[in-house]
């Protein structure tokens, strides 16, 4: 027997927290009986959400996609634009983790694992995301310092960022994900972003993927994603060296 919210999360229905909300709302049944929070069940039970049977035997799957520029980070688009899921295998429950705006490109995580989504997006985990940014004009040292201290945007002060100069722009590392954050930070300083590529998420690097290509993540990849501090120093230095060689 397992906690019902764990089964729902493992089946990709929702994160454990969201699954608890579904149970509290009376939207989950087990063998025809409305479930209550704290209930346990067998995976062989007839478990339904909103009357729809769920596949409790499903295996969690995660991918790294190089999202091309001009592709919408969404499951569907009311304007008929191409979406990231059109580049991916048809897997029930597959969804993107976080977003990249229409004109941005690079590393995008997709999964059907609700627990992974929660861990990678909840503010308390503050996983780093690194971007290669090109601007029309070179930033002054004082402007880099401003990015590192934080920029006051409409929705509040950004968390301190890490920056490193690069040809025609910079690398910038964030620990949060406000909407169009990098573009807004640089616009505040009077700079226009001409290209933006996410090159790292946690300890997961974009590598040599080309736009539109994807790779399925293995156990080691997921460990690197969630725990970059556990990557060996030499291996991490090589990953970062390869990244800078490609994008500098």
C-alpha positions as CSV (number, residue, x, y, z in Angstrom):
1,X,0.0,0.0,0.0
2,X,1.2,3.5,-0.8
3,X,-0.1,7.0,0.0
4,X,-2.6,8.0,-2.7
5,X,-0.9,11.3,-3.4
6,X,2.4,9.5,-4.0
7,X,0.7,7.2,-6.6
8,X,-0.9,10.2,-8.3
9,X,2.4,12.0,-8.5
10,X,4.2,9.0,-9.8
11,X,1.5,8.6,-12.5
12,X,2.2,12.2,-13.6
13,X,-1.2,13.5,-12.6
14,X,0.2,16.3,-10.4
15,X,2.8,17.0,-7.8
16,X,2.2,15.6,-4.4
17,X,0.9,18.9,-3.1
18,X,-1.4,19.4,-6.0
19,X,-2.6,15.7,-5.7
20,X,-3.5,16.4,-2.1
21,X,-5.6,19.3,-3.3
22,X,-7.4,17.0,-5.7
23,X,-8.1,14.5,-3.0
24,X,-9.4,17.3,-0.6
25,X,-11.7,18.5,-3.4
26,X,-13.3,15.0,-3.6
27,X,-12.1,14.6,-7.2
28,X,-10.3,11.3,-6.6
29,X,-11.9,7.8,-6.2
30,X,-10.4,4.5,-5.3
31,X,-12.4,1.4,-6.4
32,X,-15.5,3.6,-6.7
33,X,-15.2,5.3,-3.3
34,X,-14.4,9.0,-2.9
35,X,-10.9,9.2,-1.4
36,X,-9.9,11.3,1.6
37,X,-6.5,12.8,2.5
38,X,-4.4,10.2,4.2
39,X,-5.8,7.3,2.3
40,X,-3.5,4.6,0.9
41,X,-4.1,2.3,-2.1
42,X,-2.6,-0.5,-4.2
43,X,-1.3,0.4,-7.6
44,X,-3.6,-2.3,-8.9
45,X,-6.6,-0.4,-7.5
46,X,-9.1,1.4,-9.8
47,X,-7.9,5.0,-9.2
48,X,-9.7,7.7,-11.0
49,X,-9.4,11.5,-11.2
50,X,-12.5,13.4,-12.3
51,X,-13.9,10.0,-13.3
52,X,-11.0,9.3,-15.6
53,X,-8.8,6.2,-14.9
54,X,-5.1,6.9,-14.5
55,X,-2.2,4.7,-15.5
56,X,-0.5,3.9,-12.2
57,X,2.1,1.7,-14.0
58,X,3.5,4.5,-16.1
59,X,7.2,5.1,-16.0
60,X,8.4,8.7,-15.4
61,X,10.4,10.0,-18.4
62,X,12.3,13.3,-18.7
63,X,13.9,15.0,-21.7
64,X,16.3,17.9,-22.5
65,X,15.1,19.8,-25.5
66,X,17.0,22.6,-27.3
67,X,14.0,24.9,-27.8
68,X,14.3,26.8,-31.0
69,X,13.7,30.5,-31.3
70,X,10.1,31.3,-32.3
71,X,8.6,28.2,-30.8
72,X,5.9,28.6,-28.0
73,X,6.6,27.0,-24.6
74,X,3.1,25.6,-24.3
75,X,1.1,22.5,-24.9
76,X,-1.1,24.3,-27.4
77,X,-1.4,27.8,-28.8
78,X,-4.7,29.6,-29.6
79,X,-3.0,31.5,-32.5
80,X,-1.8,28.2,-34.1
81,X,1.9,28.8,-33.6
82,X,4.3,25.8,-33.3
83,X,4.7,24.5,-29.7
84,X,7.5,22.7,-28.0
85,X,5.4,19.5,-27.6
86,X,5.2,19.2,-31.4
87,X,9.0,18.5,-31.2
88,X,8.6,15.7,-28.6
89,X,7.4,12.1,-28.5
90,X,3.7,11.7,-27.6
91,X,3.9,10.7,-23.9
92,X,0.9,11.1,-21.6
93,X,1.4,13.8,-19.1
94,X,4.5,15.3,-20.7
95,X,4.9,18.9,-19.9
96,X,7.5,21.6,-19.8
97,X,9.3,22.7,-16.6
98,X,9.4,26.4,-16.5
99,X,9.4,28.5,-19.6
100,X,11.4,30.2,-22.3
101,X,9.8,33.1,-24.0
102,X,9.0,33.1,-27.8
103,X,12.3,34.8,-28.8
104,X,14.5,32.9,-26.4
105,X,16.1,29.5,-27.1
106,X,18.1,26.8,-25.5
107,X,17.7,24.2,-22.7
108,X,14.2,23.3,-21.8
109,X,13.3,20.4,-19.4
110,X,10.2,18.3,-20.2
111,X,8.9,15.5,-18.0
112,X,5.8,13.6,-16.9
113,X,7.2,13.5,-13.4
114,X,5.1,15.8,-11.1
115,X,7.6,15.5,-8.2
116,X,10.5,16.6,-10.5
117,X,8.5,19.5,-11.7
118,X,7.8,20.7,-8.1
119,X,11.4,20.3,-7.1
120,X,12.8,22.2,-10.1
121,X,10.3,25.1,-9.9
122,X,9.5,25.7,-6.2
123,X,11.2,28.9,-5.0
124,X,12.7,27.2,-1.9
125,X,15.1,25.1,-4.1
126,X,16.6,28.1,-6.0
127,X,18.2,25.9,-8.8
128,X,20.6,28.0,-10.9
129,X,19.8,28.7,-14.6
130,X,22.6,30.1,-16.8
131,X,22.1,32.0,-20.0
132,X,24.3,33.3,-22.8
133,X,23.1,36.8,-23.7
134,X,24.1,39.0,-26.7
135,X,23.5,42.7,-26.6
136,X,23.9,45.5,-29.1
137,X,26.4,47.4,-26.9
138,X,28.9,46.2,-24.4
139,X,27.9,46.6,-20.7
140,X,29.9,48.8,-18.4
141,X,31.5,47.2,-15.2
142,X,29.1,49.3,-13.1
143,X,26.1,47.7,-15.0
144,X,27.4,44.2,-14.4
145,X,27.6,45.1,-10.7
146,X,24.0,46.3,-10.8
147,X,22.9,42.9,-12.2
148,X,24.9,41.2,-9.5
149,X,23.3,43.2,-6.8
150,X,19.7,43.0,-8.2
151,X,17.5,45.2,-10.3
152,X,14.3,46.8,-9.1
153,X,11.6,45.6,-11.6
154,X,7.8,46.1,-11.5
155,X,7.3,42.9,-9.6
156,X,10.1,43.5,-7.1
157,X,13.9,43.4,-6.7
158,X,15.6,40.5,-8.5
159,X,17.8,38.2,-6.6
160,X,21.6,38.7,-7.0
161,X,22.9,37.3,-10.2
162,X,26.3,36.0,-11.3
163,X,27.8,37.5,-14.4
164,X,30.8,36.9,-16.7
165,X,31.7,38.9,-19.8
166,X,31.6,37.1,-23.2
167,X,32.1,38.3,-26.8
168,X,29.2,40.6,-27.7
169,X,27.5,40.1,-24.3
170,X,27.7,38.1,-21.2
171,X,26.9,34.9,-19.3
172,X,24.4,35.5,-16.5
173,X,23.2,33.0,-13.8
174,X,19.9,33.4,-12.0
175,X,18.3,31.6,-9.1
176,X,14.8,32.6,-10.0
177,X,12.6,32.8,-13.1
178,X,10.5,35.9,-13.4
179,X,8.7,36.5,-16.7
180,X,11.2,37.8,-19.4
181,X,13.5,38.6,-16.5
182,X,16.8,39.0,-18.2
183,X,15.4,41.1,-21.0
184,X,13.7,43.4,-18.5
185,X,16.9,43.7,-16.4
186,X,18.9,44.7,-19.3
187,X,16.2,47.0,-20.7
188,X,16.3,48.7,-17.3
189,X,20.0,49.4,-17.9
190,X,19.3,50.6,-21.4
191,X,20.5,47.5,-23.3
192,X,18.5,45.5,-25.9
193,X,19.0,41.8,-26.0
194,X,19.6,40.5,-29.5
195,X,19.9,36.8,-28.7
196,X,19.3,34.7,-25.5
197,X,20.2,31.1,-25.0
198,X,19.7,29.1,-21.8
199,X,22.8,26.9,-21.6
200,X,22.5,25.3,-18.1
201,X,19.8,24.3,-15.6
202,X,21.2,23.1,-12.3
203,X,24.0,20.7,-13.3
204,X,22.5,19.9,-16.7
205,X,24.2,21.5,-19.7
206,X,22.8,22.1,-23.2
207,X,25.9,20.3,-24.6
208,X,26.1,19.9,-28.4
209,X,22.4,19.7,-29.1
210,X,21.1,21.8,-32.1
211,X,17.8,23.7,-32.2
212,X,14.9,21.2,-32.2
213,X,17.0,18.2,-31.0
214,X,16.3,16.5,-27.7
215,X,17.7,13.7,-25.6
216,X,16.1,11.5,-23.0
217,X,17.7,11.9,-19.5
218,X,19.1,9.0,-17.6
219,X,19.6,8.6,-13.8
220,X,23.0,10.3,-13.9
221,X,21.6,13.3,-15.9
222,X,18.8,13.8,-13.3
223,X,21.3,13.6,-10.5
224,X,23.4,16.3,-12.1
225,X,20.3,18.4,-12.7
226,X,19.2,18.3,-9.1
227,X,22.5,18.1,-7.3
228,X,25.3,19.9,-9.3
229,X,27.4,20.0,-6.1
230,X,27.8,16.2,-6.4
231,X,29.4,16.4,-9.8
232,X,33.1,15.7,-9.6
233,X,35.3,18.8,-9.9
234,X,37.1,17.7,-13.1
235,X,33.9,16.6,-14.8
236,X,32.1,19.9,-13.9
237,X,35.1,22.0,-15.1
238,X,35.0,20.0,-18.4
239,X,31.3,20.6,-18.8
240,X,31.7,24.3,-18.2
241,X,34.7,24.5,-20.5
242,X,32.8,22.9,-23.3
243,X,29.9,25.3,-22.7
244,X,32.1,28.4,-22.8
245,X,34.0,27.1,-25.9
246,X,30.7,26.7,-27.8
247,X,29.1,30.0,-26.8
248,X,31.9,32.4,-26.4
